[in-house]
Every structure is written in structure tokens, then in C-alpha cells.
Amino acid sequence: MKTITNISIPDFVLKHKRVLSNHPQKKYKTIKDLSKNKQLYNNIIKQIPTYSKSLVLIGYTKDSSKVLDFISTNYNLKEVFSKTKKTIKNQEFNRFEWLNFILENKGFQKIKFFIT
């Protein structure tokens, strides 16, 4: 049985920012902060090992958790993770887009990364 280890890879959570709204009743609105989310994603990629290992992605809701993806390779784990695509309902996503989609549409608050 393999053990999963949290090796200080940051959790992926969507960052938001407040911007002025052009709606008469609301002065501000909250939107997704694309640059901060991309920066977080790049920081996550930097932390993924370049050697052969397995990576487990677990999504967390308020009440539960679910394994979202499992990647095992005898190659460079960082490269395999960052270069592979995910498909949802016949639509292909790069990993950054996929993580965003999961958090926006599947009810998860955060995604944690574990090495096995």
C-alpha cells in the first residue's frame, strides 16, 4: 500500500478581486482574478517533482472530498501533469482550465495535491 504525502504543494483555490460595477444598485462586483489564479497554478507546477512518482488530486467541498485525478508515471511527473489534457463532455481543457472548471462547476472549494 502506498502512502500519500503532502509535500508543500499549495492548494488550488480560485482567487477573486473586487472591481467597480456599472450596475446602478451595486458599486462593486467580484470577478475571478485570472492573473492571481495563473500565478498560483505556476507555483503549483514548480512544486511538482521532476522524477517518477504518482500524483493524486483531491477536491474538497464543505462536507466531503473526492479523488479527481491520479497520475502515475515513470517519467518526469511535472512535465506529464502540465502537458496532459483533460476532457469533460467532449471539450478538451489544459490543466489550468480544467482546475478552474472543476472549482467553478463541481462545487469544490479547493483542490489538494499529494505525492505517492
N, C-alpha and C positions, 0 to 999 in steps of 0.2 A: 504494500500500500504506500502510495506517495504522499508526502506531506506538502501542504501548500504554505507558502511563505510570503509574507508581505515585506517586500524589500524597498520600502520607501518610494514606491511609485505613487504619485499623487492620484487622488480620486478625480474622476472626470465629473464635474458638475457644471451646469450651464450658468455662466456669468451674465448678468443683466446690467443695464445702465438706464438712468432716467434722462429723458430728453424733453424739450418743450413740445407741447402738443398744439396742433392747430384746431383742436376741438374746443368750442366755446365753454363747455362746462368743466373741462379738465385742463389744468395748467401744464401738467407733466404726464408723460406716459412712460412705461417701462418697455424696453426692447432688448433683444438679445445683443450682447456685446461681442461681435464677431472677432475683433482683434484679441480680446482677452481670452476667448474660448480657443482660438488658434494658438495663442501663446501657451495656454495650459496643455493643449494637445502636443505641441512641440516639446514641452518639458517632460511629458509622459514618455514620448518616444525616446528622448535622451536617456531615460532611466531603464528602459528595457534592455536586458543583456544582449550582447552580440554573439554569444555562444549558443550551443544547442541545449535547449530546455523546453519546458512547456509553459504556456501562459493561460491562465483562467481569468475570464472577465465575469464578474458577478454584479448584477443590477440589484439595487436596494430600493424598496418602497418604504413607506412608513411602517408597514406591518410585516413585511417578508423580504426574502431575497431569492434570486433565481440565477442560475448559471446561464449566461448569454452566449458565451463562446469559449471554445477550448482550442488552443493551437499548440501542436506538438511538432517539433522539427529537429532534425539532426544538422541543421544549417544555422545561419545567423537569425536568431529569433526576432531581433529588432527589424531586420530587413523583411522577413516574412510577414510580420504583423503590418508594417507600414505599406507594403506593396500589394497585399491581398485586398480584394474587393468583397463586399457583401451584397447579396441580392434579397430584396424584400418586394414581394408581389411583382416580380419581373422587372424591377427597377434596380439598377446597379449603383452602389454607393462606394466611395472610397471610405477608409476607416473613420476619418474625421466627420464626414457627412453622416455615416452610419451611427456613430456615437450620439451626434446631435439628434438624429431622427428617433433613436431609442428613448432618449430623455424627453423629447417633446411629445411623443405619441404613444408611449407604452406605460406611462405612469411611474417611471423610476425617478428617484431624486438624485441618485449618484451611481456611478459605476466604479467598482474597485478592481484593481489588477493584482493578481497573485502569481507567483512563480512556483512551479512544482519540479 
